[in-house]
Amino acid sequence: MDASTKSRIDSLIATSPIFVFMKGSKLMPQCGFSNNVVQILHSLGVTFETFDVLSDPEIRQGIKEFSSWPTIPQIYVKGEFMGGSDILIEMYNSGELKEKLEVALAS
């Protein structure tokens, strides 16, 4: 990945304490996995921002290299990569996600 793409990804992640790279937007997810993430975050009542990777092939490929994670969506909390849809679902079901987000958003 070139330095420009890495810089753009860093800038996007910095725009919100919770940031999601996904297919579509939080108002109109374009895949079931992205929709799962949006529904979980909405159910927890947290504010988050998204980026539609379908709108930018460089970011779509670059984020996979950036995180060393092959799939979309990808969730970042306070700049830290949390995982994708499956991990978020597991954390949500165990109660761990709510705790992590409360701690991260309080600090």
ZAMI-252276 format. One line per field, with one value per residue: residue number from 1; residue in one letter; x, y, z of N, C-alpha, C, O in turn. Coordinates in nm, 4 decimals. Layout:
N
i c(NUM|...) $
aa c(A|...) $
nxx c(X|...) $
nyy c(Y|...) $
nzz c(Z|...) $
caxx c(X|...) $
cayy c(Y|...) $
cazz c(Z|...) $
cxx c(X|...) $
cyy c(Y|...) $
czz c(Z|...) $
oxx c(X|...) $
oyy c(Y|...) $
ozz c(Z|...) $
END
This chain:
107
i c(1|2|3|4|5|6|7|8|9|10|11|12|13|14|15|16|17|18|19|20|21|22|23|24|25|26|27|28|29|30|31|32|33|34|35|36|37|38|39|40|41|42|43|44|45|46|47|48|49|50|51|52|53|54|55|56|57|58|59|60|61|62|63|64|65|66|67|68|69|70|71|72|73|74|75|76|77|78|79|80|81|82|83|84|85|86|87|88|89|90|91|92|93|94|95|96|97|98|99|100|101|102|103|104|105|106|107) $
aa c(M|D|A|S|T|K|S|R|I|D|S|L|I|A|T|S|P|I|F|V|F|M|K|G|S|K|L|M|P|Q|C|G|F|S|N|N|V|V|Q|I|L|H|S|L|G|V|T|F|E|T|F|D|V|L|S|D|P|E|I|R|Q|G|I|K|E|F|S|S|W|P|T|I|P|Q|I|Y|V|K|G|E|F|M|G|G|S|D|I|L|I|E|M|Y|N|S|G|E|L|K|E|K|L|E|V|A|L|A|S) $
nxx c(0.0852|0.0503|0.1953|0.0155|-0.2415|-0.2309|-0.2097|-0.4583|-0.6307|-0.5501|-0.6314|-0.9114|-0.9850|-0.9238|-1.1295|-1.3462|-1.4366|-1.5405|-1.5138|-1.6093|-1.5217|-1.6939|-1.9281|-2.1302|-2.3331|-2.3989|-2.6629|-2.7547|-2.6628|-2.4725|-2.4292|-2.4872|-2.3118|-2.2040|-2.4415|-2.5073|-2.3111|-2.3762|-2.6363|-2.5788|-2.4151|-2.5964|-2.7888|-2.6538|-2.6483|-2.4436|-2.2442|-2.1165|-1.8966|-1.8799|-1.7212|-1.7671|-1.6427|-1.6922|-1.6986|-1.4412|-1.1768|-0.9021|-0.8957|-1.0540|-0.8927|-0.6622|-0.7291|-0.7446|-0.4797|-0.3726|-0.4781|-0.4143|-0.6176|-0.8487|-1.1156|-1.4195|-1.6805|-1.4696|-1.3895|-1.2982|-1.1916|-1.1230|-0.8965|-0.7924|-0.7854|-1.0622|-1.1835|-1.3840|-1.7173|-1.7970|-1.6413|-1.7313|-1.9991|-1.9665|-1.8429|-2.0478|-2.2564|-2.1460|-2.1302|-1.9000|-1.8408|-2.0038|-1.8963|-1.6268|-1.6668|-1.7896|-1.5797|-1.3816|-1.5077|-1.5414|-1.2920) $
nyy c(-0.1179|0.2218|0.5259|0.7389|0.6201|0.4845|0.7039|0.8270|0.6283|0.6269|0.8888|0.8708|0.6812|0.8293|1.0126|0.9461|0.8007|0.5425|0.3617|0.2352|0.0423|-0.0480|-0.2167|-0.0137|0.2236|0.3413|0.4053|0.2668|-0.0255|-0.2473|-0.5173|-0.8263|-0.8778|-0.6270|-0.4990|-0.6424|-0.5461|-0.2715|-0.2866|-0.3988|-0.1980|0.0166|-0.0907|-0.0786|0.1853|0.3612|0.6215|0.6301|0.6323|0.5707|0.4262|0.3788|0.1191|0.0324|0.2536|0.3308|0.1852|0.1811|0.2264|0.0125|-0.2140|-0.1349|-0.1183|-0.3805|-0.4614|-0.2819|-0.3635|-0.6269|-0.8064|-0.9989|-0.9450|-0.7487|-0.6125|-0.3890|-0.3000|-0.0283|0.0909|0.3693|0.3947|0.1396|-0.1779|-0.3862|-0.6084|-0.8121|-0.8724|-1.1286|-1.1456|-0.9191|-0.9909|-1.2142|-1.0850|-0.9087|-1.0848|-1.2035|-0.9941|-0.8582|-0.6636|-0.4394|-0.3605|-0.3018|-0.0894|0.1005|0.1567|0.2504|0.4752|0.6324|0.7142) $
nzz c(0.0000|-0.0775|0.0587|0.0579|0.0563|0.3023|0.4736|0.4255|0.5288|0.7996|0.8644|0.8257|1.0250|1.2485|1.2634|1.4221|1.7389|1.7135|1.4311|1.1169|0.8450|0.5677|0.3468|0.1747|0.3574|0.6957|0.6912|0.4747|0.4462|0.2368|0.2411|0.4153|0.6329|0.6913|0.7586|0.9923|1.1714|1.1820|1.2943|1.5465|1.6621|1.6609|1.8358|2.0728|2.1143|2.0439|1.8969|1.5720|1.2868|0.9325|0.6407|0.3012|0.1386|-0.1164|-0.2695|-0.3195|-0.4544|-0.3819|-0.1027|-0.0293|-0.0884|0.0449|0.3204|0.3959|0.3838|0.5663|0.8141|0.8162|0.7764|0.6041|0.5284|0.4875|0.6802|0.8770|1.2055|1.4047|1.7168|1.8958|1.7350|1.7385|1.5900|1.5965|1.4805|1.2597|1.1372|1.2483|1.4833|1.6187|1.6610|1.8326|2.0529|2.1219|2.1931|2.4202|2.5927|2.6165|2.4223|2.4784|2.7258|2.6505|2.4704|2.6372|2.8169|2.6380|2.5269|2.7468|2.8177) $
caxx c(0.0000|0.1325|0.1879|-0.1048|-0.3558|-0.2156|-0.2423|-0.6040|-0.6924|-0.5233|-0.7174|-1.0499|-1.0001|-0.9135|-1.2447|-1.4497|-1.3908|-1.5795|-1.5134|-1.6345|-1.5054|-1.8007|-1.9896|-2.2472|-2.3256|-2.4797|-2.8036|-2.7899|-2.5594|-2.4829|-2.4111|-2.5388|-2.2123|-2.2013|-2.5680|-2.4955|-2.2303|-2.4565|-2.7449|-2.5199|-2.3735|-2.7195|-2.8547|-2.5781|-2.6695|-2.3185|-2.2240|-2.0045|-1.8879|-1.8503|-1.6693|-1.8130|-1.5278|-1.7336|-1.6804|-1.2997|-1.1002|-0.7741|-0.9242|-1.1073|-0.7795|-0.5658|-0.7677|-0.7120|-0.3360|-0.3517|-0.5154|-0.3803|-0.7452|-0.8886|-1.2572|-1.4921|-1.6427|-1.3655|-1.4307|-1.1893|-1.2352|-1.0122|-0.7828|-0.7501|-0.8649|-1.1354|-1.2143|-1.4907|-1.8545|-1.8055|-1.5830|-1.8212|-2.1156|-1.9239|-1.8224|-2.1786|-2.3305|-2.0849|-2.1343|-1.7673|-1.8399|-2.0617|-1.7960|-1.5129|-1.7064|-1.8102|-1.4469|-1.3147|-1.5737|-1.5292|-1.1552) $
cayy c(0.0000|0.3423|0.6142|0.8217|0.5397|0.4636|0.8310|0.8439|0.5353|0.6822|1.0069|0.8261|0.6182|0.9342|1.1027|0.9045|0.6961|0.4139|0.3798|0.1092|0.0296|-0.1415|-0.2055|0.0710|0.3205|0.2984|0.4238|0.1689|-0.1293|-0.3181|-0.6618|-0.8741|-0.8645|-0.4847|-0.4726|-0.6959|-0.4527|-0.1497|-0.3172|-0.4163|-0.0676|0.0926|-0.1472|-0.0338|0.3294|0.4360|0.7004|0.5790|0.6770|0.4622|0.4567|0.2795|0.0721|0.0140|0.3815|0.3614|0.0602|0.1911|0.2062|-0.1244|-0.3051|-0.0846|-0.1464|-0.5215|-0.4646|-0.2002|-0.4390|-0.7684|-0.8770|-1.0107|-0.9227|-0.6261|-0.4878|-0.3825|-0.2062|0.0315|0.1646|0.4534|0.3659|0.0001|-0.2715|-0.4806|-0.7291|-0.8033|-0.9008|-1.2461|-1.1124|-0.8247|-1.0677|-1.2906|-0.9924|-0.8564|-1.1906|-1.2321|-0.8736|-0.7960|-0.5464|-0.3255|-0.3180|-0.2403|0.0396|0.1933|0.1965|0.3287|0.6038|0.7096|0.7674) $
cazz c(0.0000|-0.0829|0.1762|0.0468|0.0998|0.4463|0.5383|0.4170|0.6239|0.9333|0.8819|0.8412|1.1565|1.3507|1.2631|1.5166|1.8315|1.6563|1.2858|1.0469|0.7003|0.5354|0.2149|0.1927|0.4668|0.8105|0.6553|0.3719|0.4313|0.1098|0.2582|0.5436|0.7398|0.7272|0.8266|1.1292|1.2513|1.2018|1.3878|1.6797|1.7152|1.6891|1.9536|2.1905|2.1274|2.0300|1.7767|1.4934|1.1486|0.8390|0.5075|0.2032|0.0607|-0.2553|-0.3381|-0.3358|-0.4628|-0.3097|0.0402|-0.0148|-0.0819|0.1425|0.4589|0.4210|0.4108|0.6863|0.9339|0.7956|0.7915|0.4638|0.4969|0.5202|0.7458|0.9788|1.3092|1.4826|1.8354|1.9411|1.6503|1.7506|1.5120|1.6819|1.4054|1.1616|1.1779|1.3363|1.6139|1.6849|1.7061|1.9510|2.1646|2.1586|2.2614|2.5501|2.6752|2.6149|2.3354|2.5511|2.8247|2.5807|2.4156|2.7482|2.8659|2.5345|2.5081|2.8701|2.8327) $
cxx c(0.0894|0.1060|0.0612|-0.2286|-0.3496|-0.2533|-0.3929|-0.6753|-0.6721|-0.6153|-0.8628|-1.0738|-1.0011|-1.0371|-1.3502|-1.3941|-1.4284|-1.5940|-1.5241|-1.6092|-1.6023|-1.8435|-2.1215|-2.2240|-2.4110|-2.6293|-2.8500|-2.6751|-2.5829|-2.4486|-2.4566|-2.4413|-2.2037|-2.3283|-2.5651|-2.4228|-2.3100|-2.5656|-2.6924|-2.4830|-2.4940|-2.7860|-2.7845|-2.5875|-2.5436|-2.3156|-2.1038|-2.0097|-1.8489|-1.7854|-1.7116|-1.6955|-1.5639|-1.7113|-1.5346|-1.2156|-0.9668|-0.7940|-0.9729|-0.9942|-0.6845|-0.6009|-0.7374|-0.5637|-0.3061|-0.3717|-0.4657|-0.5030|-0.8100|-1.0315|-1.3070|-1.6255|-1.5264|-1.4013|-1.3089|-1.2500|-1.1134|-0.8837|-0.7349|-0.8442|-0.9295|-1.1599|-1.3230|-1.6245|-1.8636|-1.7540|-1.6751|-1.9448|-2.0819|-1.9091|-1.9550|-2.2550|-2.2754|-2.0932|-2.0027|-1.7653|-1.8923|-1.9622|-1.6804|-1.5484|-1.7292|-1.6774|-1.3792|-1.3764|-1.5662|-1.3915|-1.1224) $
cyy c(0.1238|0.4332|0.6997|0.7454|0.5162|0.5898|0.8572|0.7545|0.5851|0.8006|0.9685|0.7688|0.7227|1.0232|1.0682|0.7981|0.5554|0.4359|0.2440|0.1259|-0.0799|-0.1257|-0.1331|0.1701|0.2714|0.3172|0.3218|0.0683|-0.2095|-0.4666|-0.7004|-0.8571|-0.7190|-0.4469|-0.5241|-0.5983|-0.3265|-0.1750|-0.3344|-0.2814|0.0201|0.0406|-0.1060|0.1176|0.4129|0.5111|0.6431|0.6367|0.5591|0.5167|0.3436|0.2385|0.0476|0.1409|0.4110|0.2335|0.0643|0.1666|0.0632|-0.2262|-0.2649|-0.1202|-0.2917|-0.5378|-0.3938|-0.2827|-0.5837|-0.8564|-0.8812|-0.9705|-0.7863|-0.6725|-0.5040|-0.2698|-0.1607|0.1086|0.2370|0.4182|0.2221|-0.0896|-0.3737|-0.6130|-0.7020|-0.8406|-1.0167|-1.2155|-1.0176|-0.8968|-1.1470|-1.1997|-0.9369|-0.9606|-1.2209|-1.1124|-0.7980|-0.6677|-0.4241|-0.2711|-0.2449|-0.1014|0.1416|0.2454|0.2885|0.4670|0.6917|0.7743|0.8719) $
czz c(0.0000|0.0373|0.1752|0.0967|0.2501|0.5228|0.5368|0.5173|0.7663|0.9627|0.9025|0.9807|1.2675|1.3596|1.3671|1.6111|1.7847|1.5059|1.2183|0.8972|0.6584|0.3906|0.2338|0.3055|0.5834|0.7841|0.5517|0.3527|0.3025|0.1196|0.3987|0.6584|0.7866|0.8025|0.9709|1.2199|1.2825|1.3054|1.5303|1.7397|1.7459|1.8166|2.0827|2.2096|2.1145|1.8973|1.7030|1.3528|1.0617|0.7129|0.4157|0.1147|-0.0860|-0.3369|-0.3709|-0.3354|-0.3867|-0.1606|0.0623|-0.0044|0.0307|0.2856|0.4939|0.4532|0.5439|0.8136|0.9315|0.8190|0.6539|0.4294|0.5434|0.5773|0.8442|1.0754|1.3877|1.5992|1.8907|1.8655|1.6519|1.6713|1.6043|1.6107|1.3041|1.2219|1.2777|1.4769|1.6895|1.7385|1.8326|2.0732|2.2147|2.2415|2.4007|2.6458|2.6746|2.5322|2.4088|2.6525|2.7584|2.5289|2.5259|2.8003|2.7648|2.5201|2.6325|2.8825|2.7299) $
oxx c(0.1911|0.0061|0.0059|-0.3102|-0.4514|-0.3212|-0.4486|-0.7694|-0.7663|-0.6704|-0.9309|-1.1716|-1.0704|-1.0492|-1.4354|-1.3137|-1.3565|-1.6747|-1.4565|-1.6677|-1.5941|-1.8007|-2.2128|-2.1102|-2.4851|-2.7124|-2.9692|-2.6003|-2.6968|-2.4398|-2.4633|-2.4824|-2.1970|-2.3230|-2.6148|-2.4669|-2.3111|-2.5852|-2.7562|-2.5158|-2.4944|-2.8346|-2.8467|-2.5400|-2.5368|-2.3766|-2.0017|-2.1138|-1.7926|-1.7934|-1.6941|-1.6540|-1.4751|-1.7058|-1.5063|-1.1860|-0.9233|-0.7166|-0.9370|-0.9995|-0.6327|-0.5116|-0.7077|-0.5264|-0.2245|-0.2934|-0.4738|-0.4931|-0.8253|-1.0656|-1.2452|-1.6808|-1.4911|-1.4383|-1.2272|-1.3473|-1.0138|-0.7758|-0.6460|-0.9663|-0.8606|-1.1573|-1.3509|-1.6415|-1.9305|-1.8150|-1.6952|-1.9905|-2.1592|-1.9560|-1.9737|-2.3110|-2.3509|-2.0668|-1.9944|-1.6956|-1.8320|-1.9452|-1.6399|-1.4700|-1.6922|-1.6632|-1.3254|-1.3045|-1.5831|-1.3759|-1.0117) $
oyy c(0.1286|0.4178|0.7295|0.8004|0.5265|0.5828|0.9045|0.7981|0.5856|0.8115|1.0264|0.8040|0.7071|1.1018|1.1515|0.7146|0.4596|0.5169|0.1489|0.2124|-0.1923|-0.0336|-0.1830|0.1970|0.1737|0.2522|0.2932|0.0762|-0.2360|-0.5347|-0.6167|-0.8254|-0.6917|-0.3712|-0.4572|-0.5710|-0.2799|-0.0932|-0.2885|-0.2534|0.0910|0.1199|-0.0990|0.1712|0.5235|0.4692|0.6115|0.6836|0.4606|0.6358|0.2262|0.3138|0.0427|0.1359|0.5067|0.1791|-0.0376|0.0933|-0.0001|-0.3157|-0.3501|-0.1496|-0.3226|-0.6178|-0.4407|-0.2735|-0.6545|-0.9661|-0.7763|-0.9626|-0.7193|-0.7687|-0.6139|-0.1598|-0.2417|0.1821|0.1748|0.4125|0.1857|-0.0796|-0.4404|-0.7186|-0.5878|-0.8400|-1.0046|-1.2544|-1.0330|-0.8674|-1.1473|-1.2322|-0.9196|-0.9287|-1.2601|-1.1263|-0.6865|-0.5727|-0.3170|-0.1497|-0.1381|-0.0074|0.2580|0.3651|0.3928|0.5655|0.8133|0.8764|0.9257) $
ozz c(0.0692|0.1077|0.2810|0.1706|0.3186|0.6253|0.6358|0.5836|0.8456|1.0722|0.9871|1.0467|1.3681|1.4536|1.3981|1.5698|1.8129|1.4602|1.2575|0.8320|0.7078|0.3210|0.2995|0.3441|0.5717|0.8475|0.5412|0.2553|0.2642|0.0174|0.4887|0.7700|0.9064|0.8995|1.0615|1.3315|1.3965|1.3953|1.6250|1.8550|1.8466|1.8972|2.1887|2.3097|2.1680|1.7990|1.7641|1.3066|1.1095|0.6825|0.4484|0.0266|-0.1710|-0.4597|-0.4430|-0.2290|-0.3331|-0.0990|0.1615|0.0800|0.1029|0.3651|0.6092|0.5390|0.6233|0.9081|1.0319|0.8740|0.5913|0.3114|0.6262|0.5241|0.8869|1.0342|1.4314|1.5826|1.9276|1.9243|1.5749|1.6832|1.6815|1.6738|1.2674|1.3438|1.3804|1.5765|1.8099|1.8490|1.9284|2.1823|2.3351|2.3464|2.4897|2.7652|2.7261|2.5679|2.4024|2.6642|2.8042|2.5419|2.5104|2.8253|2.8019|2.5030|2.6233|2.9495|2.7296) $
END
